[in-house]
């Protein structure tokens, strides 16, 4: 039977994370980290590591806590609520899961404990100019001329999070002509032939363009066996989508709280603007959407944690949660009026990040294709 109630331990986890972020990642810190070349405060990263939150979802055998996606959702709702500027998702979820699923024993032993301890930051270099999120979007080439002992990588990647602070980039590169002839490679961002150029985005988060010009690596830098890269990357997707959905729910929930308080405090014609029916109904509609998104995300996490299929639930979770976050933040700005668009008010921080998340990693169009494929095939 579906049970969406959190355990006492999971509620305690939420309290610990919320308290930590309130102390070490208030919105003043979020503002300070906007367009920062590194993008996250070192002290916050150390404290997340000290509480085993970096390795929360990584295998116990390699220094992680081996928790389920339910604990992950608790963590990510709080990260979204605080807009916490950390490379947790690219390093501990996307890259860490790719290594845990597809990495060799040696790669897992070398990198997973360092990721869990916060000693290494890994980040995927995936999206390319004019390329989509499918395998054909990967046109960066990895060629070899000596039987596979070494590789030469050339191409361009965009929207690579925290690249300047990364210990390694997890580069998706094409090794053949078939759609899924793709491998994952560990590339030093400071290696010869790698050029990093910071990109400035609507969210003012820390992203880079990465130019790879004849970068030399060895076969030991390839994650897993030859030709396994796309299947490994696909296996990362379900957990990633559910956690990103949880982040969006947390951000939407906090934005709603800001809008409700503003509607109570702001007065026009001698009474709070929340007393006007139009404002009240806006808030009612957005609350219904938030609760629906939260339920969908929690159901997806529960299904994943109990071994049930999530081919439809996972993309639905991110698709709907990001749409709700975008709508909630837009409505909040309307309730704030002209104030909502000024940098002095915090609501614009949530609005910009909600839109950025909707576009990034897997966009709405890609998620709709995944859902449609499952609906039609099912």
MIBA-923605 format. One record per atom (N, C-alpha, C): z, y, x; residue in three letters. Coordinates in steps of 0.2 Angstrom, whole numbers, plus 5000, padded with zeros to 4 digits. Example, Ala and Ser with C-alpha at 12.3 -4.5 7.8 and 13.67 -1.06 7.14 Angstrom:
2
503949725066ALA/503949785062ALA/503949845066ALA/503549895064SER/503649955068SER/503950005064SER/
END
This chain:
378
500049945004UNK/500050005000UNK/500050065004UNK/499650115003UNK/499650175006UNK/500250215006UNK/500550225012UNK/501150265013UNK/501050325017UNK/501150385015UNK/501050445018UNK/501650475020UNK/502250445020UNK/502850475022UNK/502950465029UNK/503150515033UNK/503350505040UNK/504050475041UNK/504150445046UNK/504750415048UNK/505250465050UNK/505850445051UNK/506350495054UNK/506150515061UNK/505950465065UNK/505750475072UNK/505150525072UNK/504650515068UNK/504050565067UNK/504250635065UNK/504750635061UNK/504950705059UNK/505350735065UNK/505750695068UNK/506050725074UNK/505550745080UNK/505050715080UNK/504450735085UNK/504250795083UNK/504050805077UNK/503850875074UNK/504250935076UNK/504950915075UNK/505450975076UNK/505450985084UNK/505350935088UNK/505450945095UNK/504750985097UNK/504250965095UNK/503551005097UNK/503551075094UNK/503751085088UNK/503851155085UNK/504251195089UNK/504851175091UNK/505351215094UNK/505051225101UNK/504751185105UNK/504451195111UNK/503951245111UNK/503451245106UNK/502951285106UNK/503151355104UNK/503651365099UNK/503951425097UNK/504251465104UNK/504551425108UNK/504851455114UNK/504351465120UNK/503851425121UNK/503451435126UNK/502751445125UNK/502551445118UNK/501851465116UNK/501851505110UNK/502251565110UNK/502151605104UNK/501451645104UNK/501351675099UNK/500651705099UNK/500551765104UNK/501151785107UNK/501051835112UNK/500751795118UNK/500951735119UNK/500551695125UNK/499851675123UNK/499751665117UNK/499051645115UNK/498651705116UNK/498851765115UNK/498451825116UNK/498351835124UNK/498851825128UNK/498851835135UNK/498251785138UNK/498251725135UNK/497751675137UNK/497051685135UNK/496951735131UNK/496251745128UNK/495751765134UNK/495251725135UNK/494751735140UNK/495051735147UNK/495551705148UNK/495851685154UNK/495451635158UNK/495351645164UNK/494951595168UNK/495251525168UNK/495851515168UNK/496251455168UNK/496351435161UNK/496651475157UNK/496651465150UNK/497251435147UNK/497751415151UNK/498351395148UNK/498951405153UNK/499551415151UNK/500151425155UNK/500351365158UNK/500451365165UNK/500651315168UNK/501351285166UNK/501851335164UNK/502451315162UNK/502451275156UNK/502051295151UNK/501951255145UNK/501751185146UNK/501251175151UNK/500951115152UNK/501451065155UNK/501851095160UNK/502351055163UNK/502951035158UNK/503051075153UNK/503551055148UNK/503250995143UNK/502651005142UNK/502350955138UNK/502350885141UNK/502250885148UNK/502250825152UNK/502950795152UNK/503450845153UNK/504150825154UNK/504350785147UNK/504150805142UNK/504350775135UNK/503850715133UNK/503450695138UNK/502950635137UNK/502450645132UNK/502350715130UNK/501850735125UNK/501150725128UNK/501050735134UNK/500350725137UNK/500050655136UNK/500550605138UNK/500350535137UNK/500550505131UNK/500650545126UNK/500850515119UNK/500450465117UNK/499750465117UNK/499350415115UNK/498950375120UNK/499150385126UNK/498950345131UNK/499350275132UNK/499050225135UNK/499350165136UNK/499950165140UNK/500450125137UNK/501150125141UNK/501050095148UNK/500550045149UNK/500450015155UNK/500250065161UNK/499950125158UNK/499750175163UNK/500150245162UNK/500750235161UNK/501150295161UNK/501150335154UNK/500850305149UNK/500850345142UNK/501450315138UNK/501450335132UNK/501950315127UNK/501650265122UNK/500950255122UNK/500650205117UNK/500850215110UNK/500950285108UNK/501050295101UNK/500450285097UNK/500550285090UNK/499950285086UNK/499650345084UNK/499150345080UNK/498850415078UNK/499250455073UNK/499750415070UNK/500150455066UNK/500550505070UNK/500850485075UNK/501250525080UNK/500750585083UNK/500150565084UNK/499650605086UNK/499450665081UNK/499450645075UNK/499350695070UNK/499950745069UNK/500550715070UNK/501150765070UNK/501050815076UNK/500950785082UNK/500850835087UNK/500250885086UNK/499750865084UNK/499150905083UNK/499150955077UNK/499550945072UNK/499650995067UNK/500151045070UNK/500551035074UNK/500951085077UNK/500551125082UNK/500151095086UNK/499751125091UNK/499251175087UNK/499051155082UNK/498551195078UNK/498951255074UNK/499551245072UNK/500051295069UNK/500151345074UNK/500251325080UNK/500451375085UNK/499851405089UNK/499251375088UNK/498651395092UNK/498751385099UNK/499151335101UNK/499351325108UNK/498851315112UNK/498751365118UNK/498251355122UNK/498351305128UNK/498151245127UNK/498251195132UNK/497551145132UNK/497451115137UNK/496851065138UNK/497050995135UNK/497550995131UNK/497750925129UNK/497250885126UNK/496850915121UNK/496250875118UNK/495750855123UNK/495450895127UNK/494950875132UNK/495250825137UNK/495850835139UNK/496050795145UNK/496450725142UNK/496950735138UNK/497350685136UNK/497050645130UNK/496550665126UNK/496250635121UNK/495550615122UNK/495150655123UNK/494450645124UNK/494350605131UNK/494550635136UNK/494450605143UNK/494850545144UNK/495550545142UNK/495950495143UNK/495750435139UNK/495550445133UNK/495350385128UNK/494750355131UNK/494250395134UNK/493650365137UNK/493850325143UNK/494350345147UNK/494550305153UNK/494850235150UNK/495350245145UNK/495750195143UNK/495250135139UNK/494750165136UNK/494250115133UNK/493750085138UNK/493450125142UNK/492850105146UNK/492950105153UNK/493550135156UNK/493650135163UNK/493750065166UNK/493650065173UNK/493850005176UNK/494550005177UNK/494849945179UNK/495549945181UNK/495749995186UNK/495350005191UNK/495450045196UNK/495450115194UNK/495050135190UNK/494950205187UNK/495550215182UNK/495750165178UNK/496350175174UNK/496950185178UNK/497050145183UNK/497650155187UNK/497650215191UNK/497150245193UNK/497150305197UNK/497250365192UNK/496850365186UNK/496850435183UNK/497350435177UNK/497450385173UNK/497850385167UNK/498550405168UNK/498950385174UNK/499550405175UNK/499550475177UNK/499050505180UNK/499050575182UNK/498950615176UNK/498550595172UNK/498350635165UNK/499050635161UNK/499350585161UNK/500050575157UNK/500550625160UNK/500550625166UNK/501050665170UNK/500850745171UNK/500250755168UNK/500050825169UNK/499850845176UNK/499750795180UNK/499550805187UNK/498750815188UNK/498450795183UNK/497650795183UNK/497450815176UNK/496950865176UNK/496650885170UNK/495850865170UNK/495650825165UNK/494950805165UNK/494650835159UNK/494050845159UNK/493750875153UNK/493050855152UNK/492750835146UNK/492050815145UNK/491550875146UNK/491050855150UNK/490450895150UNK/489950865146UNK/489850885140UNK/489450845135UNK/488850885133UNK/488950945129UNK/488450975126UNK/487951015130UNK/487351015128UNK/486851045133UNK/486451105129UNK/486151145132UNK/485751195129UNK/485151165124UNK/485151185118UNK/484651165114UNK/484751085112UNK/485251055114UNK/485350985112UNK/485950975107UNK/485850925103UNK/486350915098UNK/486950875100UNK/487250845096UNK/487850805097UNK/487650725098UNK/487050705096UNK/486850635097UNK/486650625104UNK/486450555105UNK/486250535112UNK/485650575115UNK/485150595110UNK/484550625113UNK/484750695115UNK/485350725113UNK/485550785116UNK/485750785123UNK/485850725126UNK/486050725133UNK/485350715137UNK/485150765141UNK/484550765145UNK/484750775152UNK/485350785154UNK/485550785161UNK/485450725164UNK/485150715169UNK/484950655172UNK/485350635178UNK/485550565178UNK/485850535184UNK/485350485187UNK/485050495193UNK/484550455196UNK/484850415202UNK/484650365204UNK/484850325209UNK/484250295213UNK/484250295220UNK/483750265224UNK/483950205228UNK/484550185228UNK/484850135232UNK/485150085229UNK/484850065223UNK/485150005219UNK/485750025216UNK/485950085215UNK/486550105211UNK/487150115215UNK/487150115221UNK/487750135225UNK/487850205225UNK/487350245224UNK/487550325223UNK/487050345218UNK/487250405215UNK/486950445210UNK/486850515212UNK/486250545209UNK/486150615210UNK/486150645203UNK/486550695201UNK/486550715194UNK/486250785194UNK/485850805189UNK/485550875189UNK/485550885181UNK/485750945179UNK/485650965172UNK/486151025171UNK/486151045165UNK/486551095163UNK/487051075157UNK/487651095157UNK/488151085152UNK/488451145149UNK/488551155143UNK/488851215140UNK/489551195136UNK/489951245135UNK/490551245131UNK/490951185134UNK/491051185141UNK/491551145144UNK/492151175145UNK/492651145141UNK/493351175141UNK/493751165147UNK/494051225149UNK/494551225155UNK/494151195161UNK/493551205162UNK/493151175168UNK/493451195175UNK/493651265175UNK/493851285182UNK/494551265184UNK/494951235179UNK/495651215180UNK/495551135180UNK/495051105179UNK/494951035179UNK/494951005186UNK/495250945186UNK/495250905192UNK/494550865193UNK/494350845187UNK/493650805186UNK/493350825180UNK/492650835180UNK/492250835174UNK/492050765172UNK/492050745166UNK/491850685163UNK/491150705160UNK/490650685165UNK/489950715163UNK/489550655160UNK/489250675154UNK/488750625151UNK/488050635154UNK/487750585156UNK/487150595160UNK/486650535158UNK/486050555157UNK/485550505155UNK/485350465161UNK/485350395161UNK/485050345166UNK/484450305164UNK/484150325158UNK/483550285156UNK/483250315150UNK/482750285148UNK/482350315142UNK/482550305135UNK/482950245134UNK/483150235128UNK/483750275125UNK/483850285119UNK/484250335116UNK/484950325119UNK/485250265120UNK/485950255122UNK/485950245130UNK/485450255134UNK/485450245141UNK/485850305144UNK/486450305143UNK/486950365145UNK/487550335148UNK/487750365154UNK/488350345157UNK/488850405158UNK/489450385159UNK/489950435160UNK/490150435167UNK/490150495170UNK/490350505177UNK/490850555179UNK/491250535183UNK/491850585186UNK/491550625191UNK/491550695190UNK/491250735195UNK/491750795196UNK/491850805203UNK/492250855205UNK/491950925203UNK/492350965200UNK/492051035198UNK/491851075204UNK/492151065210UNK/492151105216UNK/491651065221UNK/491251015219UNK/490850985223UNK/490151025224UNK/489851005230UNK/489251045231UNK/488751035226UNK/488451085223UNK/487951075218UNK/488151095211UNK/488851105211UNK/489151125204UNK/489251195204UNK/489051225199UNK/489151295198UNK/489451305191UNK/490051345191UNK/490451355185UNK/490351435183UNK/490151445176UNK/490051515174UNK/490451515167UNK/490951565167UNK/491351565161UNK/490951595155UNK/491051565150UNK/490751585143UNK/491251625139UNK/491051675136UNK/491551705131UNK/491351695124UNK/491751665120UNK/491651635114UNK/492051675108UNK/491851665102UNK/492151695096UNK/492951685096UNK/493151625099UNK/493851605099UNK/494151635105UNK/493851665110UNK/494151695116UNK/494451635120UNK/494251575119UNK/494551515122UNK/494251515129UNK/494451465133UNK/494151455140UNK/493651405140UNK/493051425141UNK/492451375141UNK/491951405147UNK/491651355149UNK/491151365155UNK/490451335154UNK/489951365157UNK/489351335158UNK/489351295165UNK/489151235165UNK/489151195171UNK/488451185173UNK/488251205179UNK/487551195181UNK/487651135187UNK/487351085186UNK/487351025191UNK/486651025194UNK/486651035201UNK/486051035204UNK/486050985210UNK/485850925209UNK/485850875214UNK/486550855217UNK/486950845212UNK/487650835214UNK/487650755216UNK/487950745221UNK/488050675224UNK/488650645222UNK/488650585219UNK/489250545218UNK/489050475219UNK/489650435219UNK/489550355221UNK/489650315214UNK/489450255215UNK/489550215209UNK/490250205207UNK/490750215211UNK/491450215209UNK/491650265205UNK/491150325204UNK/491350375200UNK/491050365193UNK/490650315192UNK/490450295185UNK/490950265181UNK/491150285175UNK/491650255171UNK/491350195168UNK/491650135170UNK/491450075167UNK/490750055170UNK/490450005166UNK/489849975168UNK/489250015167UNK/488650005170UNK/488050035169UNK/487850035162UNK/487650085159UNK/487350085152UNK/487850085147UNK/488550095148UNK/489050085143UNK/489350155141UNK/489050205144UNK/489350275143UNK/489350295135UNK/488750285132UNK/488750315125UNK/489150275120UNK/489250205121UNK/489650165117UNK/490450185118UNK/490550195125UNK/491250225126UNK/491350285123UNK/490950335123UNK/491050405120UNK/491050395113UNK/490650355110UNK/490750345103UNK/491350315101UNK/491650275105UNK/492350245103UNK/492850295103UNK/492750355107UNK/493250405107UNK/493250445101UNK/492650445097UNK/492550485092UNK/493050485086UNK/493250425084UNK/493650425078UNK/494350455079UNK/494650435084UNK/495350465085UNK/495250545086UNK/494750565090UNK/494650635091UNK/494550675085UNK/494150645080UNK/493950685074UNK/494650695070UNK/495050635069UNK/495650645065UNK/496150695068UNK/496150695075UNK/496650745078UNK/496450815077UNK/495750825078UNK/495450895077UNK/495550915069UNK/495550865065UNK/495650885058UNK/496450905057UNK/496850865060UNK/497550885060UNK/497650955063UNK/497350975068UNK/497451035071UNK/497251085066UNK/496651075063UNK/496451125058UNK/496951135052UNK/497251075050UNK/497751085044UNK/498351125047UNK/498551115053UNK/499151155055UNK/498951225055UNK/498351245058UNK/498151315058UNK/498051345051UNK/497751305047UNK/497751335040UNK/498351345036UNK/498851295037UNK/499451295034UNK/499851365037UNK/499851375043UNK/500151435046UNK/499851495043UNK/499151495043UNK/498851555040UNK/499051575033UNK/499051515029UNK/499251525022UNK/499951555022UNK/500451535026UNK/501051565026UNK/501051635028UNK/500651655033UNK/500551725034UNK/500351765029UNK/499851745025UNK/499551775019UNK/500051785014UNK/500351735012UNK/500851735007UNK/501451785008UNK/501651785015UNK/502151835016UNK/501851905016UNK/501251915018UNK/500951985017UNK/500852005010UNK/500651955006UNK/500651964999UNK/501251984995UNK/501851964998UNK/502451984995UNK/502752054998UNK/502552065004UNK/502752125007UNK/502352185006UNK/501652185005UNK/501252235004UNK/501252254997UNK/501352324996UNK/501352344989UNK/500852394987UNK/500552394981UNK/500052434979UNK/500252454971UNK/500152514969UNK/500352534962UNK/501052514960UNK/501452514965UNK/502152504964UNK/502452434964UNK/502052384966UNK/502252314966UNK/501852274971UNK/502152214973UNK/501852174978UNK/501152154976UNK/500652154981UNK/499952134979UNK/499952064977UNK/500452024979UNK/500451954976UNK/500551944969UNK/500752004966UNK/500852004958UNK/500252004955UNK/499752024958UNK/499052034955UNK/498751964954UNK/498451954948UNK/498251884947UNK/497651864952UNK/497251904954UNK/496651884958UNK/496951864965UNK/497451894968UNK/497751874974UNK/498151814973UNK/498551804968UNK/498851744967UNK/498451684966UNK/497851694962UNK/497451634961UNK/497051614968UNK/496951664972UNK/496651654978UNK/497151604982UNK/497751624982UNK/498251584986UNK/498351514983UNK/498351514977UNK/498351444973UNK/497851404975UNK/497251424975UNK/496651384977UNK/496651364984UNK/496851404988UNK/496851384996UNK/497451334997UNK/497951344993UNK/498551294994UNK/498351224992UNK/497951224986UNK/497651154984UNK/497251124989UNK/496851164992UNK/496351144997UNK/496751115004UNK/497251155006UNK/497651135011UNK/497951065010UNK/498251065004UNK/498650995003UNK/498150935003UNK/497550955000UNK/496950905000UNK/496750885007UNK/496650935011UNK/496450915018UNK/497050875022UNK/497650895021UNK/498250865024UNK/498250795022UNK/498150775015UNK/498150715013UNK/497650665016UNK/497050695016UNK/496450665019UNK/496550645027UNK/496850695030UNK/496950685038UNK/497450625038UNK/498050635034UNK/498550585035UNK/498350515033UNK/497850505028UNK/497650445026UNK/497150415032UNK/496750455035UNK/496350435040UNK/496750405046UNK/497350445048UNK/497750425053UNK/498150355051UNK/498350355045UNK/498650295043UNK/498150235043UNK/497550245041UNK/497050185041UNK/496950165048UNK/496850215053UNK/496750205060UNK/497350165063UNK/497950185061UNK/498550155064UNK/498650085062UNK/498350065056UNK/498450005053UNK/497849955054UNK/497349975058UNK/496849935059UNK/496249935054UNK/496349985049UNK/495849985044UNK/495250025046UNK/494650015043UNK/494050055045UNK/494050135043UNK/493850175048UNK/493850245047UNK/493150275049UNK/492650235048UNK/491950265050UNK/491750315045UNK/492050315039UNK/491950375034UNK/492550425034UNK/493150395034UNK/493750435034UNK/493750485040UNK/493650465046UNK/493750505052UNK/493250565052UNK/492650565051UNK/492250625050UNK/492350665044UNK/492550635038UNK/492750665032UNK/493350715034UNK/493850685038UNK/494450725040UNK/494350785043UNK/493850785048UNK/493750845052UNK/493250895048UNK/492750865044UNK/492350905040UNK/492750945035UNK/493150915031UNK/493450945026UNK/494050995029UNK/494450965033UNK/494951005036UNK/494651075039UNK/494151065043UNK/493851125046UNK/493551175041UNK/493251145036UNK/493051195030UNK/493551225027UNK/494151195026UNK/494751225023UNK/495051275027UNK/495051265034UNK/495351305038UNK/494951375039UNK/494251365039UNK/493851425038UNK/493951465032UNK/494051425026UNK/494051465020UNK/494751495019UNK/495251465022UNK/495951495021UNK/496051555026UNK/495751545032UNK/495851605036UNK/495351665034UNK/494851655031UNK/494351705028UNK/494751735022UNK/495051695018UNK/495451725012UNK/495951765014UNK/496351745019UNK/496951785022UNK/496651845025UNK/496151855028UNK/495851915030UNK/495751965024UNK/495451935019UNK/495351975013UNK/495952005010UNK/496451965010UNK/497151985007UNK/497452035012UNK/497352035018UNK/497552085023UNK/497152145022UNK/496552145019UNK/496152205019UNK/495852225026UNK/495852285027UNK/495552305034UNK/496052285039UNK/496652275038UNK/497152255043UNK/496952185046UNK/496652145042UNK/496552075044UNK/496052075049UNK/495652125050UNK/495052125055UNK/495252155062UNK/495852185062UNK/496152225068UNK/496552175073UNK/496452195079UNK/496852145084UNK/497552155083UNK/497852205080UNK/498552205079UNK/498852155075UNK/498452125071UNK/498752075066UNK/498552005069UNK/498951955068UNK/498851885070UNK/498351845066UNK/498251865060UNK/497751825056UNK/497051815059UNK/496851865063UNK/496151865066UNK/496151815071UNK/496751795074UNK/496751745079UNK/496551675076UNK/496851665070UNK/496751605066UNK/496051595064UNK/495751655061UNK/495051655059UNK/494551645064UNK/494651665070UNK/494151655075UNK/494151585078UNK/494751555078UNK/494851485081UNK/494651435075UNK/494751455069UNK/494551405064UNK/493751405064UNK/493451455065UNK/492651455065UNK/492451415071UNK/492751425076UNK/492551395083UNK/492651325082UNK/493151295079UNK/493251225079UNK/492751195074UNK/492551225069UNK/492151205064UNK/491451185068UNK/491251225073UNK/490651225076UNK/490651175082UNK/491251165085UNK/491251125091UNK/491451055091UNK/491351015096UNK/491450945097UNK/490850915092UNK/491050895086UNK/490550875081UNK/490550925076UNK/489950955075UNK/489851005070UNK/489750975063UNK/489751015058UNK/489750995051UNK/489150955049UNK/488550975052UNK/487950935051UNK/488050865054UNK/488350855060UNK/488350795063UNK/488850745059UNK/489450785056UNK/489850745052UNK/489550725046UNK/489150765043UNK/488850745037UNK/488350685038UNK/488050685043UNK/487650625045UNK/488050565046UNK/488550565049UNK/489050505050UNK/489250485043UNK/489450525039UNK/489750505032UNK/489150475028UNK/488550515028UNK/488050485024UNK/487750415026UNK/487750405033UNK/487650345035UNK/488050285033UNK/488750305033UNK/489150255030UNK/489150245023UNK/489050295019UNK/488950295012UNK/488350255010UNK/487750265013UNK/487150235012UNK/487150165014UNK/487350145020UNK/487450085023UNK/487950035019UNK/488450075016UNK/488950035013UNK/488750015006UNK/
END
